[in-house]
Structure formats: C-alpha cells, structure tokens
Amino acid sequence: EKPNVVILATGGTIAGKSDAATSTKYTAGQLPIEDLLAAVPGAEEYASIKGEQVVNIGSQAMNDKVWLTLAKRCNELLKQEDVDGIVITHGTDTKEATGYFLNLTVKSDKPIVLVSSMRNSTSISADGPKNLFDGIITAAAPESKGMGVLVASNDYIYAVRDLTKTNTTNVATMKAPNWGPIGVAYNGKPYYYHKTLRKHTTESEFDVSELTKLPKVDIVYGYSNMDATAINAFVENKSKGLIFVGVGNGNIYPDALEALKEARKKGVVIVRASRTGSGRTTLDAEVDDKALGFVVADDLNAQKARVLLMLALTKTNDLAEIQKDFFTY
Ligand SMILES: NC(=O)C[C@H](N)C(=O)O
C-alpha cells in the first residue's frame, strides 16, 4: 500500500514557461498540474498521487482569498482516511507567508510540504522536478508527521516558520537564516535532524473555518529621515495593525515614532520587526515597548509577522495576548 498524496497546484515559476532556456524572462503560472507531474515520473513509486489545480498565478499575486481556500481545502483533505499528505506547488516570492498561514490554520498532523522552483519549466537545469519529487516523498513519509508545514527546496527540508527567500534568482534562495534547515531529502526519503518547538497546526488556536476575510494589516519599512506619510496613509486606510520594519533591533526614526504613537492612540496594533534579515527583535531594548504599547515580532520577519498579527486580530485586540502569540507561534 503506497501512501496517498494530493498535490494542490497554485502556479509559480515551477509552472512557468519561457521562449529562451537561459533567460530570467518568463511567465509564471502557465503549466497545469498534469504537466508538472509528468516531469517527475519516478514519484509514482513512492506514493499514489492526485492533483488539483487551485489557481495558476505568480505568487506575487497571492491573496487572502487563496490562503483561506487553501487552508479550508487542506483541512478537508487531511480529515480523509485516504489522504496521507499534501504537496502545494507555489511561487517562491510569497511561499513563506502562505506556508506560515497554513502552519497556523490547518488542524492536522499529516504532512503539508510546499515546493517551488527558481528556474522555470523550460529552463536549462530546471529545479522544479527535483523539488516536486522531494516534496512528494517528504509528504508521503511518516517521519514528516507533526513537523508543521514544511518546505522542500534544493535538497533541504525546512520548517516554513523559519524559512525565507534570500536571493532574487539563485536556486539556493530558500534559507532559514536563524535556525537552519531541519532535514534533508535524498534517495526517496527525508532525514530529519531538528524540529521546531513553536506551536503549529494541531496546537494552534487560530480557526479560519468560518472566515471569508482577514483583518487588514500592513507593513511599513523604516529608514533614515523618514516621515509620517506612509504610516498616516495606512491608518487613514483603516489598517488594524502595522508591522514596522525597523532598523537594527526594530528601531524607529523619531518622526516615524511620533506617527506610530498617534496610530497606537487610534487603536492600531504596532508590531516592531527588523530589516536586518536575522535575529530577534527584542522587547524593551532601545524602544520602550511597555510605555508605548508596542509588540515585538521576536524572530519573525515582517511578512510572517504580518500573517501572525492578522490571525491574532481574528481573536483579540489585547496587547499582552498578541505579544504572547509572538512568543508562542
Ligand atoms: N521563483 C518564483 O516562483 C518566482 C515567481 N515570481 C513566483 O513567486 O511565482
């Protein structure tokens, strides 16, 4: 009896096509799921595979509606006895956000593995088929149970919580700058060395099963000499939360800080993150979070802090509780 794996296809470069095999110019989200599977014939030895096309887009066009569709579909499928794991094909640009959203909203310990590619399907040395193969064998393996949502990329396996895209074009773009990969896939099997201690999936309190939209949370990038324009515009446009991507340990230019204080007075939840790309944004460092009523993102980057704040705001506006979420998930 082979494990049953369902592939949910959403597009990305892995489904992209180009006229020139050696160019970075191509269109993402062109090939249907059947064509992606045809490029990994050996995978059938490891799993019975079914495919569903959810959308076919470049992941720069990913949105809340597709996140909710994916979360609900994963929850439905993983309840079925005849589904052992899910692979999601996805673009690399925003895979970390989609994956983290699923990590917090899918209520199952069965594996979910996101895969993508940097070279499109018509490129010389396209990396999609190997990543898809690794995704399938990882989703089919009992060792992957209870690991949270995973990413198989360039031979490595990552906890999606820790992962980010680090390079615009290179096949080794996926990295976990703080905590590294948790395993490696080869010869048709995943081998694990670490496991995240942060809560996910079956232990997550977030429930999107009845939701059709998510709270509006935006991201403001910090820099020298910045003014209040972007912050004020987001507040006027009804942001419920702002992730401020501060310099260093989440530090803030004085004029921007004044604008954030005003935003906070209007009830907007402010989360400080860092533009450094690694490390924790720590409480009460150079910024007096307690006095200001700010939250810190801990080791999450801005795009993942945004996902967590959106979900946190579906259940509470309490700052202490939101801060606790950032130390829990
Ligand atoms: N490599 C990729 O997949 C990039 C593409 N723009 C996407 O995210 O869909």
The ligand as a MOL file (V3000), in Angstrom:
LIG
                    3D

  0  0  0     0  0            999 V3000
M  V30 BEGIN CTAB
M  V30 COUNTS 9 8 0 0 0
M  V30 BEGIN ATOM
M  V30 1 N 10.5500 31.6270 -8.4680 0
M  V30 2 C 9.2900 32.0140 -8.4100 0
M  V30 3 O 8.4460 31.1950 -8.2050 0
M  V30 4 C 9.0090 33.4840 -8.5910 0
M  V30 5 C 7.6210 33.8290 -9.0730 0
M  V30 6 N 7.5040 35.2430 -9.2610 0
M  V30 7 C 6.5330 33.4140 -8.0970 0
M  V30 8 O 6.6590 33.6520 -6.9180 0
M  V30 9 O 5.5340 32.9040 -8.5310 0
M  V30 END ATOM
M  V30 BEGIN BOND
M  V30 1 1 1 2
M  V30 2 2 2 3
M  V30 3 1 2 4
M  V30 4 1 4 5
M  V30 5 1 5 6
M  V30 6 1 5 7
M  V30 7 2 7 8
M  V30 8 1 7 9
M  V30 END BOND
M  V30 END CTAB
M  END
